[in-house]
C-alpha cells in the first residue's frame, strides 16, 4: 500500500518519525502539542535540513499532506491531491521570490498563520529556504513559531541547522536528511517514473543523489546536452580568449533560461495588477489608473527583479556543481583512490587530465569553483565572476 511518504527517497528514519507524528496528530486536534517539549511525536514547529536534492521539500509536503488527509496521507484522496498541486486551502507552500525574505513577507506569514484552518484540523506552512530569513525577518516570525495559534504547524526547510538563525532553529524539532545513494535514486527513477535501468543508473550517478536533478537528466535530453556542454569546458580553455567566450556563454545561457521561467509569470502578474486597478475598463475614474497603479507596479517590478536574479543564480549553480564533480573525479584518479567516478563515461578524458596536472592544481581549481559560488551569492556581477573562474580553471596558479 502506497502513501505520500513513498515519494521521499532514502530517508527511512525520518519518514518513520513523520509517520508517527502524523498518526498522533488527530489525537491532539491542534491544541495540545507544544514545540520543543519533547513529549510525543507531534509538535508545531519542524526544521528539516539536508543537502541539495536530499528531499527536504518532498518530505515537508508529504508531512503536510499526511496532516490534512483524513487517512494520514493516503496519496489518492482530494486533500492529498490538492497538496500535491499546491491548491489545498490549509497548506501554504512558501518559497522566497528574492535572495532573502523581507520583513514584510515575514509579517504577512504571521498574519496568515493566525487564520484558522478551513478543511482540516491543521493550518500548515511549508517554508522553503529558511536560511534566507535575515535577522529582521526571523525576529518578525519568531513569536508565531514559538507560540503558534492552535492548529498551526510550521515546517521549515534549509540546507543545515547552522544556516538558520539560532533563535529560529532552537524552537523547532530538527530532522536531518541524508543524501540518497545512487542505487536508491536509480531504483526510484525506474519504479516511479518508468526510466530504463541503464539511463536511471547514469542519471543517479551524474546527479550525485539529487533526485530532482536525476529525474531531469533521465527524462530531458536538453538537460543531458547542457550537462555535456558544461563538462567540455575544462578541455576547451586552450587560450586566454577562450575563457571570456565560455564565461559569456554561461552567463547568457543562465539569463535565457531564467527568462523562460520568469517571463510568463511576470507578464501574468503585471496584467492581473493592471486589471485590478481598472485598466481596460470604462466609466468615471478610469483615467486615474496610471497614477494609482504607479506605486504597486513599482513594488511588483522590484519583486520580479529579485525573483529573476535568484533564478539566474540558480541556473549558474548547476554548471558549478557539475564542474566540481568533474575535478573531484580528476583528483580521485590522481590520488589513486578507490572511490567510483561520478562521470564514469568520461574516464579517458579524466585520466588524460589527471596525468597532465598535479593534485594541488586540481584542488586550486575546485577552490576557484567554490569561491565563485560565494561571489555569486554576494551579488558580484555574474559575468565578472565567471570570467575570473574560467581564467583560474585554465591556469590554477592564478587562484589565491
N, C-alpha and C positions, 0 to 999 in steps of 0.2 A: 504494500500500500504506500503510495507516494504522498508527500505533503510539501509545503512551501520550503522546508529546510533542505530538501533534496537538491536545490539549486546551489547550496553552499558546498563548495568542493574542498575536501581535505581538511575539514575543521571539526572532527568528531567530538572533541572535548567541549568546544564552545557550543556546538549545536545541542549537545546533551544539557548544558546549563540553560540555554534559551528555551528548550522544550520544557524543562522543569518549571521555569518561570512562567511560561505561557499556560501551563497546566494549573499552576497555583493562582493565576490572575483572576479567574472567575470567582474564586472564594473571597477575594479581597474586595471586589467590586469597586475598585478605585478609591478607597477611603483610608485604608489602614497601613499600606506599605510605606515604610519610612526610609528614604535614601540613606545609605551608609550605615543602617542599623545592623546589617549582617544577619538579621533574623529572616529566615525563609529565603526562597529562591527569587521572589519578585521584589523589585524596587522601582522607584520612579525615575531614576537617573542612571544612564548607562554610558560608558565610554568604550567604543570598540576601536581598537587600534590594530595595525598590521601594515606590512609593506604594500606598495602599489600592486594591485592585481590579486591580493590575498582574499578579497571578497568582503571588504568592510560594508559597502553599500548593500550587497546582496544579503548579508547576514542581518543587517539592520532592518531592511524592508521585509525580510522573511519573518522576523520577530514582530514587526508592526502588524503584518497580516495575521499572524497567529493570535495577537491580542484582540483584534477586532473581529476575527472569524468566530462564529458560534461553535465551530468544531475544532478550534485550536490551530487553524492553518491547514485546511483540507486541500487547498490549491485549486479547487473546482467551483466553489460557491461564488456568489456575486461579490461578496466582500473581498475575497482573495483576488478575484479578477480585477476589481476596482483598484486595489492597492498596486497590483502589477502594472496597471495602466495610468497610475497617478491620478485617479479620479475619485478616490474614496473621501467622503466628507470629513472623516475623523482622522485621517493620516496626512500630515503635511510633510512633503519631501522638500527640504530647503537646501538649495545649492547657491553659494555666493556667486554673484554675477561679476564682481570686480576682483581685484587682487586680494582684498580683505573685506570683512564685514564692516559696514559702517555702524555707528552708534544708533542711527535712525532705524536701520534694519533690525538691530537687536531689540530696540524698544517696540517695534512692530511685532516681533515674535512674542515678547512679553504680553502685549495687548491681546494677541490671538490666543495665547495659552490660557487666558482667564475664561475663555468661552467653553461652554460645556459641550461634550460630545453629543451628536445627534442620532447616530445609528448604533452605537456600541457603548460599553461602559468606559471606554478609554479614548482620550484625545492624544494622539501620538505625534511627536515631532521628530523626524529623522533629519539631523543637521549634519550635512556633509562638510568636510574640511574645517572642522572646529579649530584647527591650528591657525586658521585665518582670522580668528577673533582677536583683535588687538585688545589692549588692556581696557580701553574705554568701553568698547562694545561688550567685552566679557563682564565688566562690572555692572553694566546695564542688565545683563542676562542672569547675573549670579543669584539674585533673590528668587527669581522664578524657578531656577533649577534646585536651589537649596530647599525651598518651601513651596512646591508647586501646588496649584489648586487640586482638589480631589479629582482623580481620574486622568490627570495629565501625566504623560510619560515622555521623557526626553531621551533620545538615543543619539549620542554624538559620535562622529567618526573622525579619525585623524590618523596620520602615519604612525605616531608613537605618543605615549603619555607625556614624554618630555617636550613635545611640540605644543602641548596645550598648557595654558596658564595654570599654575598650581591651584589657584582659587577655584577653578572650574573642575579640574581633574579630581581634587580631593573630595568632591561632593558627588562623584559618580562611582558606580561599580564598574571596575575595569575588566574588559575581556580582550585578551591578546590573541590575534590570529597569526598563524604561521604561513609561510609561502607554500602553496601546494606543490607536491612533487610533480615532475614531468609526467610520470606514469598516471597520477591521479587526474591531471589535466587532460591527457590524451584519452583516458577512459571516459571522462565526462564529454569530450567532443564527439566521441564515437557513439556513446549511448544516448546522449540527449539531443545531438544535432545531426546524427547520421553521417558524420565525416568518415571518409575512408581511413582505415587504421594507419596506413603509411603517412598520409597527409597529417593526421592527428598527431602522430609521433613527431614529425618535423615541426609543426606549429607549436606544440607544447615545449619542445626543446628551445626553439627560437625565442619564444615569449618568456622563458625563464620563470614559469609559474604564474604568469599574469593571464588569468582565464579570459578576460575580455580581449586582450591583445592576441591570444592564441586563437580565439574564435574568428577574429578578423583575418588573421593570416590564413586560416584554414578555409575560409569561405569567400574571401575577396581577393581576386587576382591583382587588382590595383594596389592593395596593401602589400602583397608579396613583391610586386615590381618596385614600389617605393623603397622597401627594405633592401632589395638587391642594389638599387642605386646608391643607397647610403653606404653599404658595405664595400662598394667600389672606390669610395673616397680615399682610403689610405694608399691605394696604388695609383691614384690619379694626380697626386700633388708633385709632379715632376719639376715644375718651375715655380718661382715665387708668384708669377701672374696667375697660375692655376689656383692658388689659394684664394685669391679675390673673386675669381669666377665661381668657384664652388660655394664660397660664402654667400655670394649674391643669389645663386640658385636656391640655396637652402632658405634664405630669408624670403625670397619671392614665393616659393612653394608653400611655406608656412602661412604667409599672408593670404595667399589664394585659397587655401583650404579653410582658414578661419573665416574668410569672406563667404565661402559656400555655406558654412554653418550658420553664420550670423545674419547675412543679408535678408533672407526671407523673414526671420523673426523681427529684425529691425523694422522692415517695411510694414509688417502687420501691426506692430506696436504703435508706430507713428500714425498709421491710418486710423486705428482704433481711438487714439488720443484725440486726433483732429475731429473725428466724428462725434466723440463725446462732448466736445466743445462747440458743436453745431456746424462744422464745415460741411457745405453741400446742402444745408437746409435753407429755408426761406422764412421770411417774416421779420418782424421788428426785433432789432438787437443782433441779428446775424452778422451785421457789418463789424461788430466789435470782436469777432472770433480771433482774429490775428493778434489783437492786443491782449486778450485774456489768456490765450494759449502760449504766449511767449515764454513765461516762466516755467510752466510744466514741460514744455517742449525742450527747453534747455536742460532741465533735470533728466529727462528721458535720454537725450543725446549723451549726457555725461555717463549715465549707467551703461548705455550701449557701447560707448568707447571703452569703458573698463572691461566689459564682457569680451569685446573683441581683442583687447590686449591680452587677457588671460587665455583666450582660445589660441591666439598666435603663439604664446609662450608654451602652451601645452603641446602644440604641433612641433615646436623646436626641441622639446624634451625627448621626443621619440627617437630622432636620429642620435642624440647624445647617448641615450640608453643603449641603442644598437652598437654604437662605436665603442662604448665602454666594454660591452661583451666581446667585441672583436679583439680589442687589445688584451682583454683578460685571457682569451684563447692563445694569443701570441705568447703571453707570459707563461701560461701553463706549459707550452711546448719548450720555451727557453729553459725553464726550471726542471723539466722532465717530470712534472707532477702527474699523478695517476688520475686526476680529475678528467671527466669527459669534456669534450669541446661543445660549446653552445652552437657554433657554426661548423659542425662536422662536415657539411657538404663543401666547405671551402678549405679543407685541410691542406691541399697542395699550396695554395696561396699563403695560408697561415704559416706553414713550415718554411716557405721561402723568406717571408718577412722575419720570422724568428731567427733564421740563420744570418740574415743581413743586419741585424741590430742587436743591441745588448739589453738585458733585463732592466737596467737603470733607465734606458731610453724609453722603454715601454711604460715604466712607472711614471715617468715625466709626462708622457702623452696622456695617460689615464688621469693624472693630476690636472692637466690642462682642461680635460673634458669636465671634470667635477668643478673646477674653478669657473668655467664658462656657465655652468648651471647656476652657480651662485650669482654671477654677474647678471644673468637674465632675471633672476628673482629680485635683484636690486635695481631693476629697471634701467640697466645700461642699454643704450641703443643696440638693437639686435644685430644689425649689420657689422658694427664695430666689434662686438663680442665675437661674432662668428669669424671675422677676418683674423682677429688675434688667435683664435683657436686653430684655424687652418695653418697659419704660419707655425704655430707650436707643434702641430702634428707633422708638418714637413720637416722641421728642424727642432727636435726636443731640447737642444741646448739653449734655446731661447726661452724655455719655460723656467720661471723662478724656482 
